[in-house]
Amino acid sequence: MGAHLAGKTAVVTGSGQGIGRAVALALAAEGAAVVTNNRKPGRTSQSDQLDAAKLAKLPPELRRWVQEEYDRYGGDAETTAEAIRNNGGKAVACFADITEFDQAGRLIDTAVQTFGGVDILINVAGAFGFSPFEKMTPDLFMRVNAVKPLGYFNTCRHAVPHMLKNRWGRVINCASRSWLGDIIRHAEYCTANAGAVGLTRALAVEYQHCGITANAFSPFARTRASVDLAAYDQAVDEADRAFVGASAPTVDRTPLPEDLAPFLCYLCTDEARNINGSVFHLAGNSIGLYSDPVVIRSAAKPAGQRWTVEELIAQADRLLFQGYHSITEQYAK
């Protein structure tokens, strides 16, 4: 075990399996006491995306593979905490639904009451679904956005006051490349992750002089969601397929969640104190830093003068759109 995070207490939401579990184990291996979390006890053997009706539409061999993969990702907050303790670390599980403000508070209180405080908060919990936007239900939109950004707000809101007392804290929120738009039909998920990035950057600016940093990461890793993506389009009609003119990555070639954990641990160290308000893309041993959104070109008229539509038609291409590429061009490649 390392000691880079010795004496620190971490809370990791969504740590019953997948990326959250890998991060919780890695934090503990670096000496942190960890509160693991997911909504409720027990392994999950099905998916919201591939229910029994959709699974029945899959070819038998693919259906068996999907179920085998789901079984591999069984686990909950207690099994993760137990694994940490078996490795000689300190951990306790807290089953709580972070979409509920009071339950998120109970999660943070568990860290304070058990280990004396909360220094690190890593939000990995998430929800998603697939739907053409014209068929999307309000229920799907609200269910996904209830986890992030709302659930992330809830946990941060309870954790930040404790960090302020110690003038030290690390907040890391899981986002997705979808915060920039996506080739998958899940507008609700794009919205949720854009919100997670916005929340992260707001915290970074507000608490920059308080010893608290906030960063976000966009992961590419083998999880239950990878299985859903690989099989979903074969279980629905063509008009309802998740991917827009593309296909899912091959699961067997997708990096493991454990590959992402070292960098997230690094962001929690004192040495990373100046890394703040950034978004990273993590895929296996590849670490990418997203650029900040900036105004790259502008056009202005003298004070008191207003553009006319005729002027913009005549001049916009020259003034604003030289070398311009729309998002649709980007995803059409």
C-alpha positions in Angstrom: 0.0 0.0 0.0 1.1 3.5 -0.7 0.9 6.5 1.6 0.2 9.5 -0.7 -3.3 9.9 0.8 -2.6 8.7 4.4 -4.7 10.5 6.9 -7.4 11.6 4.3 -11.0 10.4 4.2 -12.7 9.9 0.8 -16.3 9.4 -0.2 -16.8 7.7 -3.6 -20.4 7.5 -4.9 -21.3 4.7 -7.3 -18.5 2.6 -5.9 -20.3 -0.8 -5.8 -18.8 -1.8 -9.1 -17.1 -0.5 -12.2 -15.1 2.7 -12.2 -16.3 3.7 -8.7 -15.1 0.4 -7.2 -11.7 0.7 -8.9 -11.3 4.3 -7.6 -12.3 3.4 -4.1 -9.8 0.5 -4.0 -7.0 2.7 -5.4 -7.7 5.5 -2.9 -7.5 3.0 0.0 -4.3 1.5 -1.4 -2.8 5.0 -1.1 -3.8 5.2 2.6 -7.2 7.0 2.5 -10.1 5.8 4.6 -13.0 5.3 2.2 -16.7 5.5 2.5 -18.2 3.4 -0.4 -21.6 4.1 -1.7 -24.4 3.0 -4.0 -28.2 3.2 -3.7 -29.1 -0.1 -2.1 -27.6 -3.5 -1.1 -27.3 -6.4 -3.5 -25.9 -7.2 -6.9 -27.7 -6.1 -10.0 -28.2 -8.7 -12.6 -30.2 -6.7 -15.1 -30.0 -3.3 -16.9 -32.4 -0.5 -17.3 -31.4 -0.4 -21.0 -31.7 -4.1 -21.7 -34.8 -5.3 -19.9 -36.2 -8.8 -20.3 -38.2 -7.9 -23.4 -35.1 -6.5 -25.2 -32.9 -9.3 -24.0 -35.3 -11.8 -25.6 -34.8 -10.1 -29.0 -31.1 -10.8 -28.9 -29.6 -13.9 -30.6 -29.1 -16.6 -28.1 -25.3 -16.4 -28.1 -25.3 -12.7 -27.6 -27.9 -13.0 -24.9 -25.7 -15.4 -23.0 -22.7 -13.1 -23.4 -24.7 -10.1 -22.0 -25.9 -12.0 -19.0 -22.3 -13.3 -18.3 -21.0 -9.8 -18.5 -23.7 -8.5 -16.2 -22.8 -11.2 -13.7 -19.1 -10.1 -13.8 -20.1 -6.6 -12.6 -22.1 -7.7 -9.6 -21.3 -6.1 -6.3 -22.3 -3.2 -4.1 -20.9 -0.7 -1.6 -20.4 -3.4 1.1 -18.5 -5.8 -1.2 -16.2 -3.0 -2.2 -15.7 -1.9 1.5 -15.0 -5.5 2.4 -12.4 -5.9 -0.3 -10.6 -2.7 1.0 -10.7 -4.1 4.6 -9.4 -7.5 3.4 -6.5 -5.6 1.7 -5.6 -4.0 5.1 -7.4 -0.6 4.4 -10.1 1.3 6.2 -13.6 1.4 4.7 -17.3 1.5 5.5 -20.3 1.2 3.2 -23.2 3.7 3.1 -26.2 2.8 1.1 -27.8 6.1 0.1 -29.5 7.6 -2.9 -27.7 10.8 -3.7 -30.6 12.2 -5.7 -32.2 12.8 -2.3 -30.6 15.8 -0.5 -31.0 14.3 3.0 -29.6 10.9 2.0 -26.6 12.6 0.4 -26.1 14.4 3.7 -26.3 11.0 5.5 -23.5 9.8 3.2 -21.2 12.7 4.1 -22.1 12.4 7.8 -21.0 8.8 7.7 -17.5 9.9 6.7 -17.5 12.5 9.4 -18.8 10.3 12.2 -16.7 7.3 11.2 -13.4 8.8 10.2 -13.6 12.3 11.5 -14.1 14.3 8.3 -14.3 14.3 4.6 -11.3 15.5 2.5 -12.0 13.9 -0.9 -15.3 13.5 -2.7 -15.4 11.6 -6.0 -18.7 11.4 -7.7 -18.9 8.4 -10.0 -22.6 7.5 -9.7 -24.5 7.9 -12.9 -27.6 7.0 -14.9 -28.3 6.9 -18.6 -30.7 5.7 -21.3 -31.1 5.7 -25.0 -33.9 7.4 -27.0 -34.4 9.5 -30.1 -35.1 12.9 -28.8 -38.5 13.1 -30.4 -39.5 10.0 -28.5 -37.8 10.9 -25.2 -40.0 10.9 -22.1 -39.8 13.5 -19.3 -39.3 10.5 -16.9 -36.1 9.5 -18.7 -34.8 13.0 -18.8 -35.5 13.6 -15.1 -34.2 10.2 -13.9 -30.8 10.7 -15.6 -30.4 14.4 -14.5 -31.5 13.6 -11.0 -28.1 11.8 -10.5 -26.0 14.4 -12.2 -25.9 17.2 -11.8 -28.5 17.2 -9.0 -27.0 14.3 -7.0 -23.5 15.8 -7.4 -24.8 19.1 -6.1 -26.3 17.3 -3.1 -23.1 15.5 -2.2 -20.9 18.6 -2.8 -23.3 20.8 -0.9 -22.9 18.6 2.2 -19.1 18.0 1.8 -17.8 21.5 1.0 -18.6 23.0 4.4 -16.3 20.3 6.0 -13.6 21.0 3.5 -13.8 24.8 4.2 -13.2 24.2 7.9 -9.9 22.4 7.1 -9.1 24.6 4.1 -8.4 21.5 2.2 -10.5 19.4 -0.2 -10.6 17.6 -3.5 -13.8 17.3 -5.5 -13.8 15.1 -8.6 -16.9 14.6 -10.7 -17.4 12.0 -13.4 -18.5 13.5 -16.7 -18.5 12.0 -20.2 -17.4 13.1 -23.7 -21.1 13.6 -24.2 -20.9 17.0 -22.4 -19.8 18.2 -25.9 -22.6 16.4 -27.8 -22.4 12.8 -28.9 -23.0 10.3 -31.6 -25.4 8.4 -29.3 -29.0 9.3 -29.0 -29.1 10.3 -25.3 -29.7 14.0 -25.2 -30.6 13.7 -21.5 -27.2 12.3 -20.7 -25.4 15.0 -22.7 -27.4 17.5 -20.6 -26.5 15.8 -17.4 -22.8 15.7 -18.1 -22.7 19.3 -19.3 -24.3 20.2 -15.9 -21.6 18.1 -14.1 -18.9 20.0 -15.9 -20.5 23.4 -15.2 -20.9 22.5 -11.5 -17.3 21.4 -11.3 -15.9 24.6 -12.9 -18.1 26.8 -10.7 -16.8 25.1 -7.5 -13.2 25.5 -8.8 -13.6 29.2 -9.2 -15.6 29.9 -6.0 -13.2 28.0 -3.7 -9.9 28.6 -5.5 -8.4 30.4 -2.4 -9.7 27.9 0.1 -7.5 25.0 -0.5 -10.3 23.2 -2.4 -9.9 22.0 -6.0 -12.6 20.6 -8.3 -12.0 18.7 -11.5 -13.9 16.4 -13.8 -13.1 13.4 -15.8 -14.6 11.7 -18.9 -13.8 8.0 -18.7 -13.6 5.4 -21.4 -13.6 2.0 -19.6 -15.1 -1.4 -19.6 -18.3 -1.3 -17.4 -21.9 -2.5 -17.5 -22.6 0.5 -19.7 -20.1 -0.9 -22.3 -22.1 -4.1 -22.5 -25.4 -2.1 -22.9 -23.9 -0.1 -25.7 -22.6 -3.2 -27.5 -25.9 -5.0 -27.5 -28.6 -2.4 -27.4 -28.8 -1.7 -31.1 -29.4 -5.3 -31.9 -32.4 -5.4 -29.5 -34.4 -2.5 -30.9 -35.8 -1.3 -34.2 -33.5 0.6 -36.6 -35.3 3.9 -35.9 -34.7 3.6 -32.2 -31.0 2.6 -32.3 -28.6 4.4 -29.9 -25.9 5.2 -32.4 -26.2 7.8 -35.1 -24.3 6.5 -38.1 -21.8 4.6 -36.0 -21.4 1.4 -34.0 -20.4 0.6 -30.4 -16.7 0.1 -29.5 -15.7 -3.6 -29.0 -16.0 -4.4 -25.3 -13.0 -6.7 -25.3 -10.8 -3.9 -26.5 -12.1 -1.3 -24.0 -9.7 -0.4 -21.2 -10.3 -1.6 -17.7 -11.6 0.7 -15.0 -8.5 0.1 -12.9 -6.4 1.8 -15.5 -8.1 5.2 -14.7 -7.6 5.1 -11.0 -4.0 6.2 -10.6 -4.6 9.6 -12.2 -7.7 10.3 -10.1 -5.6 9.4 -7.0 -3.0 11.8 -8.2 -5.5 14.6 -8.5 -6.2 14.1 -4.8 -2.6 14.7 -3.6 -1.0 17.8 -2.3 1.2 17.8 -5.4 -1.9 18.4 -7.6 -3.0 21.5 -5.6 -2.8 23.8 -8.6 -4.8 21.6 -11.0 -8.3 23.1 -10.7 -11.4 23.4 -12.9 -10.1 21.1 -15.6 -11.8 18.3 -17.5 -9.7 15.2 -18.4 -10.4 12.3 -20.8 -9.1 9.1 -19.4 -8.8 5.9 -21.5 -6.5 3.2 -20.3 -3.0 4.6 -19.9 -4.0 7.7 -22.0 -4.6 11.0 -20.2 -6.1 13.9 -22.1 -6.7 17.4 -21.0 -9.6 19.2 -22.6 -9.1 22.8 -23.7 -11.1 25.6 -22.1 -13.9 27.0 -24.1 -12.8 30.4 -25.5 -14.0 32.9 -28.0 -11.9 32.3 -31.0 -13.2 35.0 -33.3 -15.5 38.0 -32.9 -17.0 40.9 -34.8 -18.2 44.2 -33.4 -19.7 47.4 -34.6 -19.1 50.9 -33.0 -21.0 51.6 -29.8 -24.6 52.4 -30.3 -24.8 50.7 -33.7 -26.7 47.5 -34.3 -26.1 44.8 -36.8 -28.7 44.3 -39.5 -29.6 40.9 -41.0 -28.4 42.1 -44.4 -25.0 43.1 -43.0 -24.6 39.7 -41.3 -25.6 37.9 -44.5 -22.9 39.9 -46.4 -20.1 39.8 -43.8 -20.6 36.9 -41.4 -18.6 34.4 -43.4 -15.6 36.7 -43.7 -15.8 38.1 -40.1 -16.7 35.0 -38.1 -16.8 31.8 -40.0 -13.5 31.4 -41.9 -12.3 27.9 -41.3 -15.5 27.1 -39.3 -16.6 23.5 -38.7 -19.9 22.6 -37.2 -20.4 19.9 -34.6 -22.1 17.8 -37.2 -19.0 17.8 -39.4 -17.0 16.7 -36.5 -19.2 13.7 -35.7 -19.6 12.8 -39.4 -16.0 11.8 -39.7 
